[in-house]
Amino acid sequence: MVLCCRLVKGDMSCRKVQLLTYWERGSLYQQLKARFQGDWMRVCREELNICSQTVNRYIAFYELVGAYPRIVICELTFDTIMYCKAAIVEELDKDVDLGMRFRVPLREVSIIANMSVEGEAMPVVDYDPPTEHDFANWDAGWELSDAVLDDD
């Protein structure tokens, strides 16, 4: 049980570090984009070896955190924040009190990352893929369908 709690805390800390590094990357990419305006697509492709859409995503995250710094500590992942960005901004604009709370600058972000897991605590399992239970299904619990439902 203690290991589980430590893993959850470690995961949360890693997410905060990840968000802060994405924020820093957005800042860096924004500065580079301003410097290399005409050649930006080429710089992304040839120099940075990254898709310009990915770069724009980091820049958008940087700008979002600039407007709402407390989004870094709301325990959402980068992917969730960026996927729901429009809805988040709309809600924060609509709910003035919540928006004001998210706009408050961060003084400090606490990241508790002093974690080590001893070899003895790590599980040891003889894993043999061919003998895995046939009934195990690791697919998503839902499917997307092209079928259109009729209102009849």
C-alpha positions, -999 to 999 in steps of 0.1 A, spaced: 0 0 0 28 24 8 45 17 -26 12 25 -43 8 59 -25 45 67 -34 38 58 -70 8 80 -72 26 109 -56 56 103 -79 33 103 -109 17 136 -99 51 152 -94 63 139 -128 32 154 -144 40 188 -129 76 186 -141 63 176 -175 40 206 -177 67 229 -166 91 216 -193 64 219 -219 58 255 -208 96 261 -211 96 245 -246 67 268 -256 86 298 -245 117 287 -264 98 279 -295 79 312 -294 112 331 -292 127 311 -321 95 315 -342 98 353 -338 134 352 -348 130 329 -379 97 341 -392 103 336 -429 121 303 -425 101 289 -396 88 257 -413 123 249 -426 138 255 -392 113 232 -375 118 205 -401 156 207 -406 171 222 -375 147 213 -347 136 180 -362 100 186 -350 66 191 -367 56 228 -368 21 218 -356 37 202 -325 57 234 -320 25 255 -323 9 233 -297 37 240 -272 34 277 -280 -3 276 -274 3 259 -241 29 285 -231 3 313 -239 -24 295 -220 -2 291 -189 7 328 -193 -29 337 -190 -39 310 -164 -7 300 -145 -26 278 -121 -35 254 -148 -1 238 -142 -12 227 -107 -47 215 -115 -35 179 -120 -45 176 -156 -21 161 -182 -7 182 -211 -28 161 -236 -60 167 -217 -54 204 -213 -46 209 -250 -75 187 -261 -100 206 -240 -82 240 -243 -111 258 -260 -136 245 -234 -113 253 -205 -108 289 -217 -145 293 -224 -154 281 -189 -128 303 -172 -141 333 -191 -177 324 -182 -170 317 -145 -153 350 -135 -145 339 -100 -128 306 -112 -111 325 -140 -96 350 -115 -83 322 -93 -66 305 -123 -50 339 -132 -33 343 -99 5 339 -105 23 310 -90 49 318 -64 62 284 -61 55 249 -75 62 221 -51 75 190 -67 81 161 -44 103 138 -65 127 122 -41 117 87 -48 136 54 -51 122 19 -54 145 -9 -42 149 -40 -63 133 -61 -36 101 -40 -38 98 -45 -75 75 -73 -86 91 -103 -102 68 -122 -126 76 -148 -151 58 -134 -181 53 -157 -210 32 -140 -237 21 -172 -255 6 -185 -223 -13 -154 -215 -50 -161 -209 -70 -162 -241 -99 -143 -225 -77 -112 -217 -87 -84 -240 -66 -52 -238 -85 -32 -264 -104 -1 -256 -137 -6 -238 -155 13 -266 -155 14 -304 -160 42 -329 -185 34 -356 -194 50 -389 -230 38 -385 -256 66 -383 -284 61 -358 -319 68 -371 -344 87 -350 -372 64 -361 
